């Protein structure tokens, strides 16, 4: 039998942009695409939206940018440098958040004219055109339901913090509509601009209208679009029941404990009171996170650049779990939890 590994050809691109509003699964989709590119022989880099090394993360800052022209030129310069960098490298970058939640959102927050926003997008498109970029646009069919679903995963406090921040926006003060209605109104206008950006862009693109979290179907659609094969089965071949239970941190001064449950064929780590502390890692940051099988006793954490390793005793029973970060753009992190 031949040992030759078939490499499927992705569209001739150096850059895949995964865009959308919070809760649409940008990081989950980006991580999945990166893993599938890698498993099929492509050099790939996943740039998580929270990573310090994100190459084009640049929000409008009134203290730094004294005019919209100042900000726009700063943005253009950064994208120009990034495009040059990609031309010099033999890899595909998967950007989790780039144009929409990065520039469009921050410009809308500070009441920038919509035409200026769209003009900036056109300039960015011209800078990256030679990279044959691909845009994946994730759009919720029901924006209010989308954010209520986010609460189910990340906790009510997440929404409260968002609204508290939103109520301080120049956007909110000008429209004089705060609280949850004002928050939704902002994201509806963001959605309108994003829809227009999607329609105007001439690059290769696809739109996923999100109405549920059927990730199997969403993965299939993305792979069909990118001309990649279905994912390889990387399950541990063990029953997930052996991993379920309560876990407490080895360092009692560190993170709180959590419960690991099997749900819809996946392991889900959940806590009652999330911390929203990104630097402390994914377990406990949100109300729940999903684990994705990688190999024997090994898992990825969905939407996070972290990995999980379970350890057995001599009888094969799971006794502890360790979490570590796998991306240079994050604070180096490791945590050990003992199974109760």
VEXTI-373380 format. One line per 3 residues: number of its first residue (from 1); for each residue y, z, x of N, C-alpha, C, O. Coordinates in steps of 0.2 Angstrom, whole numbers, always signed. Layout:
NUM) Y:Z:X:Y:Z:X:Y:Z:X:Y:Z:X; ...
//
This chain:
1) -6:+0:+4:+0:+0:+0:+6:+0:+4:+7:+4:+9; +11:-4:+3:+17:-5:+7:+21:+2:+6:+22:+5:+1; +24:+4:+12:+29:+10:+11:+36:+8:+10:+40:+12:+10
4) +37:+1:+9:+44:-1:+8:+47:+2:+2:+44:+2:-4; +53:+5:+2:+56:+8:-3:+61:+3:-6:+66:+1:-3; +60:+1:-12:+65:-4:-15:+72:+0:-16:+72:+5:-19
7) +77:-4:-15:+84:-2:-16:+87:-6:-21:+88:-12:-20; +89:-3:-26:+92:-7:-32:+100:-8:-30:+103:-4:-27; +102:-13:-32:+109:-15:-30:+114:-13:-36:+113:-15:-42
10) +118:-8:-34:+123:-6:-39:+129:-11:-38:+129:-15:-33; +133:-12:-43:+138:-17:-43:+142:-16:-36:+142:-10:-34; +144:-21:-34:+147:-21:-27:+154:-17:-27:+159:-20:-28
13) +153:-11:-26:+159:-6:-27:+158:-1:-21:+153:+0:-18; +164:+1:-19:+165:+7:-15:+167:+13:-19:+167:+19:-16; +169:+12:-25:+172:+18:-29:+170:+18:-36:+171:+13:-40
16) +168:+24:-38:+166:+25:-45:+170:+30:-48:+170:+36:-45; +174:+29:-53:+179:+34:-56:+176:+36:-62:+174:+32:-67; +175:+43:-63:+173:+46:-69:+178:+50:-72:+181:+55:-69
19) +181:+48:-78:+187:+50:-81:+186:+53:-88:+181:+50:-91; +190:+57:-90:+190:+60:-97:+193:+67:-97:+196:+69:-92; +194:+70:-103:+197:+76:-104:+192:+82:-103:+186:+80:-103
22) +194:+88:-102:+189:+93:-101:+184:+94:-107:+185:+92:-113; +177:+95:-105:+172:+96:-110:+168:+90:-111:+163:+90:-115; +170:+84:-108:+167:+78:-109:+161:+77:-105:+157:+72:-106
25) +160:+81:-100:+154:+80:-95:+156:+76:-89:+151:+73:-86; +162:+76:-87:+164:+72:-81:+160:+74:-74:+157:+70:-71; +160:+81:-73:+157:+83:-67:+149:+82:-68:+146:+81:-63
28) +146:+83:-74:+139:+82:-75:+137:+75:-73:+132:+73:-70; +141:+70:-76:+140:+63:-75:+141:+61:-68:+137:+57:-65; +146:+64:-65:+147:+62:-58:+142:+64:-53:+139:+60:-49
31) +139:+70:-54:+134:+73:-50:+128:+69:-51:+124:+67:-46; +126:+67:-58:+120:+63:-59:+120:+56:-56:+115:+54:-53; +126:+53:-56:+127:+46:-53:+126:+47:-45:+123:+43:-42
34) +129:+52:-42:+129:+53:-35:+121:+54:-33:+119:+51:-28; +118:+58:-37:+111:+59:-35:+106:+53:-36:+102:+52:-32; +108:+49:-41:+104:+43:-42:+106:+38:-37:+101:+34:-34
37) +112:+37:-35:+114:+33:-29:+110:+35:-23:+107:+31:-19; +110:+41:-21:+107:+44:-15:+99:+43:-15:+96:+41:-10; +96:+44:-21:+89:+43:-22:+87:+36:-21:+81:+35:-20
40) +91:+31:-22:+90:+24:-22:+92:+21:-15:+93:+15:-15; +94:+25:-10:+95:+22:-4:+103:+21:-2:+104:+18:+3; +107:+23:-7:+114:+21:-6:+118:+28:-3:+116:+33:-5
43) +122:+26:+2:+126:+32:+5:+131:+33:-1:+135:+29:-3; +132:+40:-3:+136:+42:-8:+139:+48:-7:+136:+53:-3; +146:+49:-9:+149:+56:-8:+152:+57:-15:+155:+53:-19
46) +150:+63:-18:+153:+66:-24:+159:+70:-23:+158:+75:-19; +164:+68:-26:+171:+72:-25:+172:+76:-31:+174:+73:-36; +170:+82:-31:+171:+87:-37:+178:+88:-39:+182:+89:-34
49) +180:+89:-45:+187:+90:-47:+190:+96:-44:+196:+96:-43; +186:+101:-42:+188:+108:-40:+188:+108:-32:+190:+113:-30; +185:+103:-29:+184:+103:-22:+191:+103:-18:+196:+99:-20
52) +192:+107:-13:+198:+107:-9:+199:+100:-6:+205:+98:-4; +194:+97:-5:+194:+90:-1:+195:+84:-5:+194:+79:-3; +196:+85:-12:+197:+80:-16:+202:+75:-14:+208:+78:-12
55) +201:+69:-13:+206:+65:-9:+212:+63:-12:+217:+61:-9; +212:+63:-19:+218:+60:-22:+221:+65:-28:+225:+63:-32; +219:+72:-27:+221:+77:-32:+229:+78:-30:+230:+81:-25
58) +233:+76:-34:+240:+78:-33:+244:+78:-40:+245:+73:-43; +245:+84:-42:+249:+86:-48:+257:+86:-47:+259:+87:-41; +260:+84:-52:+268:+84:-51:+270:+92:-50:+268:+96:-54
61) +274:+93:-45:+276:+100:-44:+284:+99:-43:+287:+96:-39; +288:+102:-48:+295:+102:-48:+298:+104:-42:+303:+102:-40; +295:+109:-39:+298:+112:-32:+297:+107:-27:+301:+107:-22
64) +292:+103:-27:+291:+98:-22:+294:+91:-23:+296:+88:-19; +293:+89:-29:+295:+82:-31:+301:+83:-35:+302:+85:-41; +307:+80:-32:+313:+81:-35:+315:+76:-40:+320:+76:-44
67) +311:+71:-41:+312:+66:-46:+305:+62:-48:+300:+63:-44; +304:+59:-53:+298:+55:-54:+297:+50:-49:+291:+48:-47; +302:+47:-47:+301:+42:-41:+298:+45:-35:+294:+42:-32
70) +301:+51:-34:+298:+55:-28:+290:+56:-29:+286:+55:-24; +288:+58:-35:+281:+60:-36:+277:+53:-36:+272:+53:-33; +280:+48:-39:+276:+42:-39:+275:+39:-32:+269:+37:-31
73) +280:+39:-28:+279:+37:-21:+274:+41:-17:+270:+38:-13; +274:+47:-19:+269:+52:-15:+262:+50:-18:+257:+50:-14; +261:+49:-24:+255:+47:-27:+252:+40:-24:+247:+40:-21
76) +257:+35:-24:+255:+29:-21:+253:+29:-14:+248:+26:-12; +257:+33:-10:+255:+34:-3:+248:+37:-2:+244:+35:+2; +246:+42:-6:+240:+45:-5:+234:+40:-7:+229:+40:-4
79) +235:+37:-13:+230:+32:-14:+229:+26:-9:+224:+24:-8; +235:+24:-6:+235:+19:-1:+231:+21:+5:+226:+18:+7; +232:+27:+7:+228:+30:+13:+221:+31:+11:+216:+30:+15
82) +219:+33:+5:+212:+34:+2:+209:+27:+2:+203:+27:+4; +212:+22:+0:+209:+15:-1:+207:+13:+6:+202:+10:+7; +212:+14:+11:+211:+12:+18:+204:+15:+21:+200:+13:+24
85) +204:+22:+19:+198:+26:+22:+192:+23:+19:+187:+23:+23; +192:+22:+13:+185:+19:+10:+183:+12:+13:+177:+11:+14; +188:+8:+14:+187:+2:+17:+183:+3:+24:+180:-2:+26
88) +185:+8:+28:+182:+9:+34:+175:+13:+34:+172:+14:+39; +173:+15:+28:+167:+18:+27:+162:+14:+23:+163:+10:+19; +155:+15:+25:+150:+12:+22:+147:+17:+17:+141:+19:+18
91) +150:+18:+11:+148:+23:+6:+151:+21:+0:+156:+18:-1; +148:+24:-5:+151:+24:-12:+154:+31:-14:+150:+36:-14; +160:+31:-15:+163:+38:-18:+163:+38:-25:+164:+33:-29
94) +160:+44:-28:+160:+45:-35:+166:+51:-36:+165:+56:-34; +171:+49:-39:+177:+53:-40:+177:+56:-47:+177:+53:-52; +176:+63:-47:+176:+67:-53:+183:+69:-54:+186:+73:-51
97) +187:+65:-59:+194:+66:-60:+198:+62:-55:+197:+64:-49; +202:+57:-57:+206:+54:-52:+213:+52:-55:+218:+56:-54; +213:+47:-60:+219:+45:-62:+221:+49:-69:+227:+51:-69
100) +217:+50:-73:+219:+52:-80:+221:+60:-80:+226:+62:-81; +216:+64:-78:+217:+71:-78:+221:+73:-72:+224:+79:-72; +222:+69:-67:+226:+70:-61:+233:+69:-62:+237:+73:-63
103) +235:+62:-63:+242:+60:-63:+244:+59:-70:+249:+62:-72; +240:+56:-75:+243:+55:-82:+244:+62:-85:+249:+63:-88; +239:+67:-84:+240:+73:-87:+246:+77:-85:+250:+80:-89
106) +247:+77:-78:+253:+81:-75:+259:+78:-77:+264:+81:-78; +259:+71:-78:+266:+68:-80:+267:+69:-87:+273:+70:-89; +262:+69:-91:+263:+71:-98:+266:+78:-99:+270:+79:-103
109) +263:+83:-95:+265:+90:-96:+272:+90:-95:+275:+94:-98; +275:+86:-90:+282:+87:-89:+286:+82:-92:+292:+80:-90; +284:+79:-97:+288:+75:-102:+290:+68:-98:+295:+66:-100
112) +286:+65:-94:+288:+59:-91:+287:+53:-96:+283:+54:-101; +291:+49:-95:+291:+43:-100:+284:+39:-99:+282:+38:-94; +282:+37:-105:+275:+34:-105:+275:+28:-101:+270:+26:-98
115) +280:+24:-101:+280:+18:-97:+280:+19:-90:+276:+15:-86; +283:+24:-87:+282:+26:-80:+275:+28:-79:+273:+26:-73; +272:+31:-83:+265:+33:-82:+260:+27:-82:+256:+26:-77
118) +261:+22:-86:+257:+16:-86:+259:+12:-80:+254:+9:-77; +265:+12:-78:+267:+8:-72:+263:+11:-66:+261:+7:-61; +263:+18:-65:+260:+21:-60:+252:+19:-60:+249:+17:-54
121) +249:+19:-65:+242:+17:-66:+241:+10:-63:+236:+8:-60; +246:+5:-65:+245:-2:-63:+246:-2:-55:+242:-6:-52; +250:+2:-52:+251:+2:-45:+244:+5:-42:+242:+2:-36
124) +241:+10:-44:+235:+12:-42:+230:+7:-42:+226:+6:-37; +229:+4:-48:+224:-1:-49:+225:-7:-43:+220:-9:-41; +231:-9:-42:+232:-14:-37:+230:-12:-30:+227:-16:-26
127) +231:-5:-29:+229:-3:-22:+221:-2:-21:+219:-3:-15; +217:-1:-26:+210:+0:-26:+206:-7:-28:+200:-6:-27; +210:-12:-30:+206:-18:-33:+201:-21:-28:+196:-23:-30
130) +203:-21:-21:+199:-24:-16:+192:-20:-15:+188:-22:-12; +192:-14:-18:+186:-9:-17:+181:-11:-23:+176:-8:-23; +183:-16:-27:+179:-17:-33:+177:-11:-37:+171:-9:-38
133) +182:-7:-39:+180:+0:-42:+177:-1:-49:+178:-6:-52; +174:+4:-51:+171:+5:-57:+173:+11:-61:+174:+16:-58; +175:+10:-67:+178:+16:-71:+173:+17:-77:+171:+13:-81
136) +171:+24:-77:+167:+27:-83:+172:+31:-86:+174:+37:-84; +173:+30:-93:+178:+33:-97:+174:+37:-102:+171:+34:-106; +175:+44:-102:+171:+48:-107:+176:+50:-112:+181:+54:-110
139) +175:+48:-118:+180:+50:-124:+177:+53:-129:+172:+50:-133; +179:+59:-131:+176:+63:-137:+178:+59:-143:+184:+57:-144; +174:+58:-148:+175:+56:-155:+180:+60:-159:+184:+58:-162
142) +179:+67:-158:+182:+72:-161:+185:+77:-156:+181:+81:-153; +192:+77:-155:+195:+80:-149:+194:+88:-151:+193:+92:-146; +196:+90:-157:+196:+97:-159:+189:+100:-158:+188:+105:-155
145) +184:+96:-160:+177:+98:-160:+175:+99:-153:+171:+103:-151; +177:+94:-148:+176:+94:-141:+177:+101:-138:+174:+104:-134; +183:+103:-140:+186:+109:-137:+182:+115:-140:+181:+121:-136
148) +180:+115:-146:+177:+120:-149:+170:+121:-146:+167:+126:-145; +167:+115:-144:+160:+115:-141:+161:+118:-134:+157:+121:-131; +167:+117:-130:+168:+119:-124:+168:+127:-124:+165:+130:-120
151) +171:+130:-129:+170:+137:-130:+163:+140:-130:+162:+145:-128; +159:+136:-133:+152:+138:-134:+149:+139:-127:+145:+143:-126; +151:+135:-122:+148:+135:-116:+152:+139:-111:+149:+143:-107
154) +158:+139:-111:+163:+142:-106:+165:+149:-109:+168:+153:-105; +165:+150:-115:+168:+156:-118:+174:+156:-121:+178:+151:-119; +176:+160:-126:+182:+160:-129:+188:+161:-125:+193:+158:-126
157) +187:+165:-120:+193:+167:-115:+195:+161:-111:+201:+160:-110; +191:+156:-110:+193:+150:-107:+198:+146:-111:+203:+144:-109; +197:+146:-118:+202:+142:-122:+208:+146:-122:+213:+143:-123
160) +208:+153:-123:+214:+157:-123:+218:+156:-117:+224:+155:-117; +215:+155:-111:+219:+154:-105:+222:+147:-105:+228:+147:-103; +218:+142:-107:+221:+136:-108:+227:+136:-112:+232:+133:-111
163) +227:+139:-118:+232:+139:-123:+238:+143:-120:+244:+141:-121; +237:+148:-117:+242:+152:-114:+246:+148:-109:+252:+148:-108; +242:+144:-105:+246:+140:-100:+249:+134:-103:+255:+132:-102
166) +246:+131:-108:+249:+126:-112:+256:+128:-115:+260:+123:-116; +256:+134:-118:+262:+136:-121:+268:+136:-116:+274:+137:-119; +267:+136:-110:+273:+136:-105:+275:+129:-103:+280:+128:-99
169) +271:+124:-105:+273:+117:-103:+279:+115:-106:+281:+117:-111; +283:+111:-102:+289:+108:-104:+287:+103:-111:+291:+103:-115; +281:+100:-110:+279:+96:-116:+279:+100:-122:+281:+98:-128
172) +276:+107:-122:+276:+111:-128:+283:+113:-130:+284:+113:-136; +287:+115:-126:+293:+118:-127:+298:+112:-131:+301:+114:-136; +297:+106:-129:+301:+101:-132:+298:+99:-139:+302:+98:-143
175) +292:+100:-140:+289:+98:-146:+289:+104:-151:+288:+103:-157; +290:+110:-148:+290:+116:-152:+284:+117:-156:+284:+120:-162; +278:+115:-154:+272:+117:-157:+267:+120:-152:+265:+117:-147
178) +266:+126:-153:+262:+130:-148:+255:+132:-151:+253:+129:-156; +252:+136:-148:+245:+139:-150:+240:+133:-150:+241:+128:-146; +235:+134:-154:+229:+129:-154:+231:+123:-157:+229:+118:-154
181) +236:+122:-162:+238:+116:-164:+242:+112:-159:+241:+106:-159; +246:+115:-155:+250:+112:-150:+245:+110:-145:+246:+104:-142; +240:+114:-143:+235:+112:-138:+232:+106:-140:+231:+101:-135
184) +229:+105:-146:+226:+99:-148:+230:+93:-148:+228:+88:-147; +237:+94:-151:+241:+89:-151:+242:+86:-144:+243:+80:-143; +243:+90:-139:+244:+87:-132:+238:+83:-130:+239:+77:-128
187) +232:+85:-131:+226:+82:-129:+225:+75:-133:+222:+70:-131; +227:+75:-140:+227:+69:-144:+232:+64:-141:+230:+58:-140; +238:+66:-138:+242:+61:-135:+239:+59:-129:+240:+53:-127
190) +236:+64:-125:+233:+62:-119:+228:+57:-120:+227:+52:-116; +224:+58:-125:+219:+53:-127:+221:+46:-129:+218:+41:-127; +227:+46:-132:+230:+39:-134:+232:+36:-128:+231:+30:-127
193) +235:+39:-123:+237:+36:-117:+231:+34:-113:+231:+28:-110; +226:+38:-113:+220:+36:-109:+217:+30:-112:+214:+26:-108; +217:+30:-119:+214:+24:-122:+218:+17:-120:+215:+12:-118
196) +224:+18:-119:+228:+12:-117:+227:+10:-110:+227:+4:-108; +226:+15:-106:+225:+14:-99:+218:+10:-98:+218:+6:-95; +213:+13:-102:+207:+10:-102:+207:+2:-104:+204:-2:-101
199) +211:+1:-109:+211:-6:-112:+215:-10:-107:+213:-16:-106; +220:-8:-103:+224:-12:-99:+221:-13:-92:+222:-18:-89; +217:-9:-90:+214:-10:-83:+209:-16:-83:+205:-17:-88
202) +210:-19:-78:+206:-26:-77:+199:-24:-73:+195:-29:-72; +198:-19:-71:+192:-17:-67:+186:-17:-71:+187:-16:-77; +180:-17:-68:+174:-16:-71:+174:-9:-74:+176:-4:-71
205) +172:-8:-81:+173:-2:-84:+168:-1:-90:+166:-6:-93; +167:+5:-92:+163:+6:-98:+166:+13:-101:+168:+17:-98; +166:+13:-108:+168:+19:-112:+162:+22:-115:+158:+18:-119
208) +161:+28:-114:+156:+32:-118:+160:+36:-123:+163:+41:-121; +158:+35:-130:+161:+39:-135:+157:+45:-136:+151:+44:-138; +159:+51:-135:+155:+57:-134:+155:+60:-141:+160:+63:-144
211) +149:+61:-144:+149:+65:-151:+144:+70:-150:+143:+74:-155; +140:+71:-145:+135:+76:-144:+133:+76:-137:+136:+73:-133; +129:+81:-135:+127:+82:-128:+120:+80:-127:+116:+83:-123
214) +118:+74:-130:+111:+71:-128:+112:+68:-121:+113:+62:-121; +111:+72:-116:+112:+69:-109:+106:+64:-107:+108:+60:-103; +100:+64:-110:+95:+59:-109:+98:+52:-111:+98:+48:-107
217) +101:+52:-117:+103:+45:-119:+110:+43:-115:+111:+37:-113; +114:+48:-113:+120:+47:-110:+118:+44:-102:+121:+40:-100; +113:+47:-100:+111:+45:-93:+108:+38:-93:+110:+34:-89
220) +104:+37:-98:+102:+30:-99:+107:+25:-99:+107:+19:-96; +112:+26:-103:+118:+21:-104:+122:+20:-97:+123:+15:-95; +123:+26:-93:+126:+25:-87:+122:+21:-82:+125:+17:-78
223) +115:+23:-82:+111:+19:-77:+111:+12:-79:+111:+7:-74; +110:+10:-85:+110:+3:-87:+117:+0:-85:+117:-6:-82; +122:+3:-86:+129:+0:-84:+129:-1:-76:+132:-6:-74
226) +127:+4:-72:+127:+3:-65:+121:-1:-62:+121:-2:-56; +117:-3:-66:+111:-7:-64:+107:-3:-59:+105:-5:-54; +106:+4:-61:+101:+8:-57:+95:+10:-61:+95:+9:-67
229) +89:+11:-58:+83:+13:-62:+84:+20:-65:+88:+24:-63; +79:+21:-69:+79:+28:-72:+77:+33:-67:+74:+31:-62; +80:+39:-68:+79:+44:-63:+72:+46:-61:+67:+45:-66
232) +71:+47:-55:+64:+49:-53:+62:+56:-55:+67:+60:-56; +56:+57:-57:+54:+64:-59:+54:+69:-53:+49:+68:-49; +59:+73:-53:+59:+78:-47:+57:+85:-50:+59:+90:-47
235) +54:+86:-55:+52:+92:-58:+47:+96:-53:+44:+93:-49; +47:+102:-54:+43:+107:-49:+36:+107:-51:+32:+109:-48; +34:+104:-57:+27:+104:-60:+25:+110:-62:+19:+111:-64
238) +29:+115:-61:+28:+122:-64:+31:+123:-71:+36:+120:-72; +28:+127:-75:+31:+129:-81:+37:+133:-80:+37:+137:-76; +42:+131:-84:+48:+135:-83:+48:+142:-85:+53:+146:-83
241) +43:+144:-89:+42:+151:-91:+42:+156:-85:+45:+161:-86; +40:+153:-79:+39:+158:-74:+46:+160:-71:+46:+165:-67; +51:+156:-72:+58:+157:-69:+62:+162:-74:+67:+165:-72
244) +60:+162:-81:+64:+165:-85:+64:+173:-85:+59:+175:-82; +70:+176:-87:+70:+183:-86:+77:+185:-84:+82:+181:-84; +78:+192:-83:+84:+194:-81:+85:+195:-73:+80:+197:-70
247) +91:+193:-71:+92:+194:-63:+98:+198:-62:+103:+197:-66; +97:+202:-57:+103:+206:-55:+105:+205:-47:+100:+203:-44; +111:+205:-46:+113:+203:-39:+110:+208:-34:+110:+214:-35
250) +108:+206:-28:+106:+210:-23:+112:+215:-20:+111:+221:-19; +118:+212:-20:+124:+215:-18:+127:+218:-25:+130:+214:-28; +126:+224:-26:+129:+227:-32:+136:+227:-33:+139:+228:-38
253) +140:+225:-27:+147:+225:-28:+149:+217:-29:+155:+216:-29; +144:+213:-29:+146:+206:-30:+146:+204:-37:+149:+207:-42; +143:+198:-39:+143:+196:-45:+139:+200:-50:+135:+204:-48
256) +140:+199:-57:+136:+203:-62:+129:+199:-63:+128:+194:-60; +125:+202:-67:+118:+199:-68:+119:+194:-73:+124:+193:-76; +113:+191:-74:+113:+185:-79:+106:+185:-82:+101:+188:-79
259) +105:+181:-87:+98:+180:-90:+97:+172:-90:+101:+168:-91; +91:+171:-88:+88:+164:-87:+83:+162:-92:+78:+166:-93; +85:+157:-96:+81:+156:-102:+79:+148:-102:+83:+144:-99
262) +74:+147:-105:+72:+140:-106:+75:+137:-113:+74:+140:-118; +78:+131:-113:+81:+129:-119:+81:+121:-118:+84:+118:-114; +77:+118:-123:+77:+111:-123:+74:+108:-117:+77:+103:-115
265) +69:+111:-114:+66:+108:-108:+70:+110:-102:+68:+107:-96; +75:+114:-102:+79:+115:-96:+80:+123:-95:+79:+127:-100; +82:+125:-89:+83:+132:-88:+91:+133:-89:+95:+129:-86
268) +93:+138:-92:+100:+139:-93:+101:+147:-91:+98:+151:-94; +106:+147:-87:+108:+154:-84:+114:+156:-88:+119:+152:-89; +114:+162:-92:+120:+164:-96:+122:+171:-95:+118:+175:-93
271) +128:+172:-96:+131:+179:-96:+135:+180:-102:+137:+175:-106; +136:+186:-104:+140:+188:-110:+148:+187:-109:+151:+185:-113; +150:+189:-103:+157:+189:-101:+158:+185:-95:+158:+188:-89
274) +160:+179:-95:+161:+174:-90:+168:+177:-86:+172:+180:-89; +168:+175:-79:+173:+177:-75:+178:+172:-74:+184:+173:-72; +176:+166:-74:+181:+160:-73:+183:+160:-66:+188:+157:-64
277) +179:+163:-61:+181:+163:-54:+177:+158:-51:+171:+159:-49; +180:+152:-50:+176:+146:-47:+174:+148:-40:+168:+146:-38; +178:+152:-36:+176:+153:-29:+169:+157:-28:+166:+157:-23
280) +168:+161:-34:+162:+165:-34:+156:+162:-36:+150:+164:-36; +156:+155:-37:+151:+151:-38:+150:+150:-46:+153:+154:-50; +145:+146:-48:+144:+144:-55:+141:+150:-59:+142:+150:-65
283) +136:+154:-56:+133:+159:-61:+137:+164:-63:+140:+168:-59; +139:+164:-69:+144:+169:-72:+151:+167:-72:+155:+170:-76; +152:+161:-69:+159:+159:-70:+161:+156:-77:+166:+158:-80
286) +156:+153:-80:+156:+151:-87:+151:+155:-91:+146:+158:-87; +151:+154:-97:+146:+158:-101:+139:+156:-100:+134:+160:-100; +138:+149:-98:+131:+147:-96:+132:+141:-92:+136:+137:-92
289) +127:+140:-88:+126:+134:-84:+119:+132:-84:+114:+136:-85; +118:+125:-83:+111:+122:-84:+108:+121:-77:+112:+118:-72; +102:+122:-76:+99:+120:-69:+95:+114:-70:+91:+113:-75
292) +95:+110:-65:+92:+103:-65:+86:+103:-60:+88:+104:-54; +80:+102:-61:+75:+102:-56:+76:+97:-50:+78:+92:-51; +75:+100:-44:+75:+96:-38:+69:+95:-34:+67:+90:-31
295) +65:+100:-35:+58:+101:-31:+55:+107:-33:+57:+111:-37; +50:+109:-29:+46:+115:-30:+51:+121:-29:+53:+122:-24; +52:+125:-35:+56:+131:-35:+63:+129:-33:+67:+134:-31
298) +65:+123:-33:+72:+121:-31:+76:+118:-37:+72:+114:-41; +82:+119:-38:+86:+116:-43:+93:+115:-41:+96:+118:-37; +96:+110:-44:+103:+109:-44:+106:+113:-50:+103:+115:-54
301) +113:+114:-49:+116:+117:-55:+121:+112:-58:+125:+109:-54; +120:+110:-64:+123:+105:-67:+131:+106:-67:+133:+111:-68; +134:+100:-64:+141:+100:-64:+144:+104:-58:+150:+104:-57
304) +140:+107:-54:+142:+111:-48:+139:+108:-42:+133:+106:-42; +142:+109:-36:+139:+107:-30:+135:+113:-27:+136:+114:-21; +131:+116:-31:+127:+122:-28:+120:+120:-30:+118:+116:-34
307) +116:+124:-26:+109:+123:-27:+105:+130:-28:+108:+135:-25; +100:+130:-31:+96:+136:-32:+89:+136:-29:+86:+131:-29; +87:+141:-26:+80:+142:-23:+77:+148:-25:+80:+153:-24
310) +71:+147:-28:+67:+153:-30:+62:+155:-25:+59:+151:-22; +61:+161:-24:+56:+164:-20:+50:+167:-23:+51:+171:-28; +44:+166:-21:+38:+169:-24:+35:+175:-20:+37:+175:-14
313) +31:+179:-23:+27:+184:-19:+21:+181:-17:+19:+175:-19; +16:+185:-15:+10:+182:-12:+5:+180:-18:+0:+176:-17; +7:+183:-24:+3:+181:-30:+6:+175:-34:+3:+172:-39
316) +11:+172:-31:+15:+166:-34:+20:+168:-40:+23:+164:-43; +21:+175:-41:+26:+177:-46:+33:+176:-43:+34:+178:-37; +38:+174:-47:+45:+173:-44:+48:+180:-44:+48:+184:-48
319) +51:+182:-38:+54:+188:-37:+61:+188:-36:+65:+193:-37; +64:+182:-33:+71:+182:-32:+74:+175:-32:+70:+170:-32; +80:+174:-33:+83:+168:-33:+90:+168:-29:+93:+173:-29
322) +91:+163:-25:+97:+162:-21:+101:+156:-23:+98:+151:-25; +107:+157:-22:+112:+151:-24:+116:+150:-18:+119:+155:-15; +117:+144:-16:+121:+142:-11:+125:+136:-12:+123:+131:-16
325) +131:+135:-9:+135:+129:-10:+133:+123:-5:+130:+125:+0; +134:+117:-8:+131:+112:-4:+137:+106:-2:+135:+101:-1; +143:+109:-3:+148:+104:-2:+154:+107:+3:+156:+113:+2
328) +156:+103:+7:+161:+105:+12:+168:+107:+9:+172:+111:+12; +169:+105:+3:+176:+106:+0:+176:+112:-4:+181:+114:-7; +171:+117:-3:+171:+123:-7:+170:+129:-2:+168:+128:+4
331) +173:+134:-4:+172:+140:+1:+164:+142:+2:+161:+142:-3; +162:+143:+8:+155:+144:+9:+153:+150:+5:+156:+155:+5; +147:+149:+2:+145:+154:-3:+138:+155:-3:+134:+150:-3
334) +135:+161:-4:+128:+162:-5:+128:+168:-9:+131:+173:-8; +123:+169:-13:+122:+175:-17:+114:+175:-19:+111:+170:-20; +112:+181:-18:+105:+182:-20:+104:+187:-26:+107:+192:-26
337) +99:+185:-30:+98:+189:-36:+91:+191:-37:+86:+187:-35; +89:+197:-39:+82:+199:-39:+80:+199:-46:+84:+201:-51; +74:+196:-47:+71:+196:-54:+69:+202:-56:+65:+206:-53
340) +71:+204:-63:+69:+211:-65:+62:+211:-68:+59:+216:-71
//
